[in-house]
Amino acid sequence: MLVSYLPLLYSGLVFSQQITFTARNIYRLALPLFVGIFLMGLPPVYLQDLPLMIRPLLSNGLLVGILLAVLMENLIPWERIK
């Protein structure tokens, strides 16, 4: 599964070369990326106790990473953070 996401990760990293990195931008990039990669490597045993309806959503690292990035972008007032 990770192999199919590597081209997406590569295109994201190529795009990130155009960004001037500040502490704020690093958090915006790294947190969803690391959470998504962590969930992709998580054994399915850890997700067995979750309700059947949300188990496929939380076991998909790409989906959780995208949702986390969108939520962070819309809920955190980044312009006030130095």
Stockholm file with secondary structure:
# STOCKHOLM 1.0

chainA/1-82         MLVSYLPLLYSGLVFSQQITFTARNIYRLALPLFVGIFLMGLPPVYLQDLPLMIRPLLSNGLLVGILLAVLMENLIPWERIK
#=GR chainA/1-82 SS CHHHHHHHHHHHHHHHTTSCCCHHHHHHHHHHHHHHHHHHHSCGGGGTTSCTTTHHHHTCHHHHHHHHHHHHHHHSCGGGCC
#=GC SS_cons        CHHHHHHHHHHHHHHHTTSCCCHHHHHHHHHHHHHHHHHHHSCGGGGTTSCTTTHHHHTCHHHHHHHHHHHHHHHSCGGGCC
//
